Amino acid sequence: MNKARFTIHFNKITLMLIISIMSLNTFGKTTHNASEEILSYLDYSNDERTIQIYKYNQNSDSQYQYHVLHGYTESCHYMWPFVNEITAKGHSLNCLELPGHGKSSGKRYDIDHFDTYTHHIKAYIKNLNENKKHIFIAHSTGAVGITNYLKEYNDNPFEHIYLISPLTRPAFWKAVRNSIPMLSILFDNIRRFEQIRSEDYNNTRDTDPDYHAYLPINWTENCINFVEAQNSNANYDINNVTSIFGSSDAIIDYKHGMKMYDSWFPNSKVQLIEGGPHHLQFGDPKITGKLFEILLKDY
């Protein structure tokens, strides 16, 4: 049968189950100018792809260079808290965009396989400045590629890696896993449903030039495959990785994530910020303060 292609209005519960797998947007508030660079690479299928990179404070004398990567449905437009806080410390910063997001190549908000996130990171790492010490920060789905890289090579190419609310599986996991196969028979896309009590988020939605109202079911199917392929018993001899979770995260299953990262990287840190939402970098100043204290206290 042909899949229906029209605006679908799901009931609120179903929508909340679907939206739980994705990151949400916030308003870009930075006065810093960025230079742009496009990095080309070949993915695991030998297809050419591009990474959009925004570079801030490149004339910095700091020995440290930060690299930040956003979550699902976002772009560098939403990474202004990191740009502001990190450049204020005098460091240079690069922001890169996920496949299918911002100006990076790929179908909007979609992915052919989660391995593409890993190849994306591999290509980026090859181009690191050898004269700097590098610190990597990734949020939510942005943490998938670098986590898989660490597992594959059992090596950390960064001075330190900070993973904020890293995706291991979405909240309401059983409901998502059970509902998506049936929905995929009927629909290619679902309409976004967002109920965020955040002025920053509402401003972002209104100003985001890359905002799309529909989300591909295919991404969620690939997310399910990614979750089910994980090995909770594996562990790797990796140092200098800190995963940070919020106890009020309703987007990912943070308890599952904490267990997984503690198992995968026993030599590294797993930290919980009480009351923290999925986006620890936004909202309550006490929570954002705790986050940036972790990210910047040693540099």
C-alpha positions as a printed NumPy array, in Angstrom:
array([[ 0.   ,  0.   ,  0.   ],
       [ 1.047,  3.608, -0.506],
       [ 2.045,  5.437,  2.623],
       [-0.219,  8.315,  3.575],
       [ 1.361, 11.715,  3.101],
       [-0.672, 14.237,  5.017],
       [-0.645, 16.056,  8.336],
       [-1.222, 13.578, 11.104],
       [-2.636, 14.555, 14.461],
       [-1.732, 11.917, 17.002],
       [-3.083, 11.908, 20.512],
       [-0.882, 13.598, 23.091],
       [ 0.442, 10.384, 24.658],
       [ 1.616,  8.929, 21.343],
       [ 3.269, 12.19 , 20.409],
       [ 5.134, 12.352, 23.691],
       [ 6.449,  8.821, 23.103],
       [ 7.787,  9.764, 19.695],
       [ 9.244, 13.128, 20.633],
       [11.053, 11.551, 23.604],
       [13.823, 10.305, 21.297],
       [14.935, 13.686, 20.068],
       [16.67 , 16.781, 21.319],
       [14.883, 20.116, 21.408],
       [15.992, 23.525, 20.191],
       [17.019, 26.715, 21.95 ],
       [17.772, 30.294, 20.915],
       [21.146, 31.279, 19.513],
       [22.387, 34.265, 21.497],
       [25.972, 35.053, 20.638],
       [27.659, 38.16 , 19.322],
       [30.755, 36.225, 18.275],
       [31.494, 36.052, 14.574],
       [32.445, 32.697, 13.099],
       [34.405, 31.682, 10.053],
       [33.038, 28.717,  8.11 ],
       [34.675, 25.608,  6.71 ],
       [33.32 , 22.608,  4.816],
       [35.101, 19.285,  5.326],
       [34.538, 16.524,  2.739],
       [34.94 , 12.806,  3.475],
       [33.828,  9.367,  2.301],
       [31.428,  7.398,  4.479],
       [31.266,  3.625,  5.011],
       [29.462,  3.257,  1.643],
       [32.18 ,  5.287, -0.093],
       [29.706,  8.105, -0.715],
       [30.959, 11.668, -0.419],
       [29.611, 13.675,  2.498],
       [30.364, 17.087,  3.96 ],
       [30.657, 18.463,  7.494],
       [29.774, 22.087,  8.151],
       [32.133, 23.673, 10.713],
       [31.899, 27.069, 12.411],
       [35.112, 28.404, 13.957],
       [35.223, 30.897, 16.814],
       [38.095, 32.829, 18.388],
       [40.66 , 31.196, 16.11 ],
       [43.378, 33.715, 17.022],
       [43.35 , 32.564, 20.64 ],
       [46.708, 31.951, 22.336],
       [45.157, 29.272, 24.553],
       [46.68 , 25.812, 24.277],
       [43.162, 24.361, 24.395],
       [40.701, 24.132, 21.541],
       [37.12 , 23.071, 22.218],
       [34.908, 21.188, 19.786],
       [31.133, 21.047, 20.279],
       [28.499, 18.899, 18.612],
       [24.739, 19.352, 18.958],
       [21.885, 16.846, 19.302],
       [19.105, 15.615, 17.058],
       [17.062, 18.255, 15.137],
       [19.499, 20.984, 16.173],
       [22.514, 22.724, 14.602],
       [25.325, 25.064, 15.613],
       [22.68 , 27.785, 15.833],
       [21.757, 26.303, 19.21 ],
       [25.211, 26.009, 20.753],
       [25.513, 29.618, 21.882],
       [25.866, 28.804, 25.623],
       [29.065, 26.887, 24.839],
       [30.353, 29.542, 22.438],
       [29.817, 32.309, 24.98 ],
       [31.194, 30.517, 28.039],
       [34.19 , 28.885, 26.382],
       [35.396, 31.84 , 24.309],
       [35.001, 34.048, 27.393],
       [37.732, 31.885, 28.928],
       [39.96 , 32.733, 25.98 ],
       [39.755, 29.394, 24.189],
       [39.089, 28.773, 20.509],
       [36.045, 26.713, 19.611],
       [34.822, 24.74 , 16.614],
       [31.195, 23.743, 16.213],
       [30.403, 20.955, 13.774],
       [27.014, 19.884, 12.473],
       [25.636, 16.36 , 12.344],
       [24.752, 14.667,  9.045],
       [21.326, 15.843,  7.91 ],
       [21.495, 18.941, 10.12 ],
       [22.322, 22.591,  9.463],
       [24.523, 22.854,  6.38 ],
       [26.058, 19.375,  6.627],
       [25.113, 16.948,  3.869],
       [22.305, 14.435,  4.219],
       [18.543, 14.191,  4.223],
       [16.994, 16.538,  6.787],
       [16.933, 14.989, 10.289],
       [17.524, 11.522,  8.832],
       [20.331,  8.975,  8.775],
       [20.892,  5.867,  6.68 ],
       [22.637,  4.07 ,  9.536],
       [24.005,  5.172, 12.906],
       [27.469,  4.152, 11.655],
       [27.337,  7.352,  9.616],
       [27.716,  9.312, 12.859],
       [30.923,  7.378, 13.561],
       [32.41 ,  8.04 , 10.123],
       [31.487, 11.701, 10.542],
       [33.595, 11.876, 13.71 ],
       [36.474,  9.858, 12.211],
       [36.767, 12.347,  9.353],
       [36.73 , 15.283, 11.736],
       [39.379, 13.842, 14.074],
       [41.8  , 13.409, 11.165],
       [41.853, 17.192, 10.748],
       [42.621, 18.228, 14.333],
       [45.316, 20.864, 14.816],
       [48.39 , 19.037, 16.143],
       [49.599, 22.17 , 17.951],
       [46.591, 22.292, 20.29 ],
       [45.157, 20.206, 23.102],
       [41.605, 19.28 , 22.2  ],
       [38.472, 19.014, 24.305],
       [35.301, 17.537, 22.849],
       [31.753, 18.25 , 24.031],
       [28.762, 16.42 , 22.572],
       [25.077, 16.578, 23.443],
       [22.533, 13.758, 23.168],
       [22.659, 12.155, 19.677],
       [25.876, 14.082, 19.087],
       [27.532, 11.665, 21.531],
       [26.766,  8.567, 19.424],
       [29.627,  8.944, 16.94 ],
       [32.383,  9.706, 19.43 ],
       [31.217,  6.918, 21.774],
       [31.357,  4.397, 18.929],
       [34.778,  5.753, 17.92 ],
       [36.122,  5.138, 21.446],
       [34.775,  1.584, 21.384],
       [36.145,  0.826, 17.943],
       [39.687,  2.15 , 18.514],
       [39.912,  1.837, 22.307],
       [41.719,  5.168, 22.227],
       [40.856,  8.733, 23.187],
       [42.298, 11.303, 20.747],
       [41.152, 14.206, 22.955],
       [42.519, 15.734, 26.143],
       [39.039, 15.201, 27.557],
       [35.584, 14.274, 26.261],
       [32.392, 15.535, 27.901],
       [29.136, 13.847, 26.917],
       [26.027, 15.746, 27.977],
       [22.832, 13.682, 28.216],
       [24.287, 11.13 , 25.766],
       [21.767,  8.985, 23.914],
       [21.847,  5.266, 24.703],
       [18.094,  4.792, 24.384],
       [15.077,  7.118, 24.487],
       [12.766,  7.547, 27.431],
       [ 9.604,  5.409, 27.29 ],
       [11.782,  2.887, 25.464],
       [ 9.349, -0.042, 25.317],
       [ 6.523,  2.13 , 24.024],
       [ 8.756,  3.67 , 21.349],
       [10.132,  0.294, 20.257],
       [ 6.666, -1.235, 20.028],
       [ 4.866,  1.647, 18.303],
       [ 7.337,  2.678, 15.594],
       [ 7.168, -0.523, 13.468],
       [ 3.397, -0.102, 13.096],
       [ 3.626,  3.626, 12.374],
       [ 6.314,  3.035,  9.743],
       [ 3.883,  0.923,  7.725],
       [ 1.53 ,  3.875,  7.426],
       [ 3.707,  6.97 ,  7.375],
       [ 7.071,  8.274,  6.196],
       [ 7.056, 11.293,  8.534],
       [ 5.324, 12.579, 11.615],
       [ 4.634, 16.16 , 12.578],
       [ 6.765, 17.635, 15.342],
       [ 5.058, 18.118, 18.672],
       [ 6.718, 20.555, 21.035],
       [ 5.503, 21.774, 24.382],
       [ 8.513, 23.502, 25.878],
       [ 8.033, 26.208, 28.475],
       [11.138, 28.064, 27.413],
       [11.367, 31.527, 25.923],
       [14.722, 30.575, 24.433],
       [13.197, 27.571, 22.704],
       [10.257, 29.536, 21.289],
       [12.596, 32.199, 19.941],
       [14.745, 29.534, 18.318],
       [11.807, 27.918, 16.616],
       [10.827, 31.28 , 15.176],
       [14.336, 32.216, 13.979],
       [15.804, 28.874, 12.933],
       [16.312, 29.015,  9.126],
       [16.666, 25.208,  8.961],
       [13.619, 24.317, 11.02 ],
       [11.449, 21.541,  9.577],
       [ 8.011, 20.643, 10.892],
       [ 8.203, 16.928, 10.047],
       [10.429, 14.14 , 11.345],
       [11.339, 10.974,  9.401],
       [10.184,  7.67 , 10.858],
       [13.287,  6.108,  9.316],
       [15.586,  7.872, 11.824],
       [13.675,  6.335, 14.698],
       [13.848,  2.873, 13.123],
       [17.627,  3.255, 12.875],
       [17.722,  4.467, 16.473],
       [15.945,  1.281, 17.569],
       [18.514, -0.821, 15.695],
       [21.308,  1.167, 17.366],
       [19.879,  0.579, 20.843],
       [19.309, -3.142, 20.332],
       [22.875, -3.651, 19.038],
       [24.493, -2.254, 22.195],
       [26.523, -4.574, 24.405],
       [26.068, -3.65 , 28.035],
       [28.811, -6.044, 29.171],
       [31.613, -4.577, 27.049],
       [34.205, -2.306, 28.663],
       [37.095, -0.295, 27.303],
       [40.353,  0.983, 28.77 ],
       [39.579,  4.65 , 28.104],
       [40.444,  7.599, 30.336],
       [39.319, 11.229, 30.415],
       [35.679, 10.766, 29.498],
       [32.965, 12.396, 31.594],
       [29.302, 11.672, 30.935],
       [26.846, 14.083, 32.538],
       [23.141, 13.431, 33.067],
       [20.179, 15.319, 34.533],
       [17.756, 13.612, 36.897],
       [14.763, 15.347, 35.256],
       [15.625, 14.276, 31.709],
       [12.421, 13.193, 29.93 ],
       [14.027, 12.75 , 26.494],
       [16.508,  9.928, 27.122],
       [16.499,  7.098, 29.65 ],
       [19.188,  8.67 , 31.814],
       [19.341,  5.826, 34.345],
       [20.031,  3.371, 31.551],
       [22.615,  5.771, 30.119],
       [24.453,  6.088, 33.424],
       [24.68 ,  2.303, 33.764],
       [25.898,  1.878, 30.198],
       [28.656,  4.499, 30.385],
       [29.77 ,  3.245, 33.787],
       [30.085, -0.237, 32.27 ],
       [31.706,  0.81 , 28.976],
       [34.284,  3.195, 30.45 ],
       [35.022,  2.135, 34.055],
       [38.085,  4.415, 34.241],
       [36.025,  7.515, 33.501],
       [33.394,  9.58 , 35.326],
       [29.609,  9.449, 35.282],
       [27.966, 12.457, 36.93 ],
       [24.356, 13.33 , 37.749],
       [23.034, 16.868, 38.14 ],
       [19.945, 16.727, 40.345],
       [16.933, 18.39 , 38.774],
       [18.706, 18.809, 35.456],
       [16.698, 18.536, 32.21 ],
       [17.865, 17.025, 28.936],
       [19.371, 20.361, 27.93 ],
       [21.577, 21.076, 30.927],
       [23.001, 24.138, 29.162],
       [19.666, 25.987, 29.304],
       [17.248, 27.066, 31.999],
       [17.972, 27.276, 35.71 ],
       [21.24 , 29.212, 36.272],
       [22.129, 26.903, 39.153],
       [22.026, 23.9  , 36.826],
       [23.849, 25.574, 33.949],
       [26.392, 26.838, 36.468],
       [27.079, 23.289, 37.646],
       [27.462, 22.133, 34.054],
       [29.971, 24.784, 33.044],
       [31.891, 24.351, 36.265],
       [32.454, 20.731, 35.21 ],
       [33.36 , 21.689, 31.637],
       [35.745, 24.539, 32.441],
       [37.162, 24.058, 35.924],
       [40.387, 22.375, 34.726],
       [41.038, 24.543, 31.66 ]])
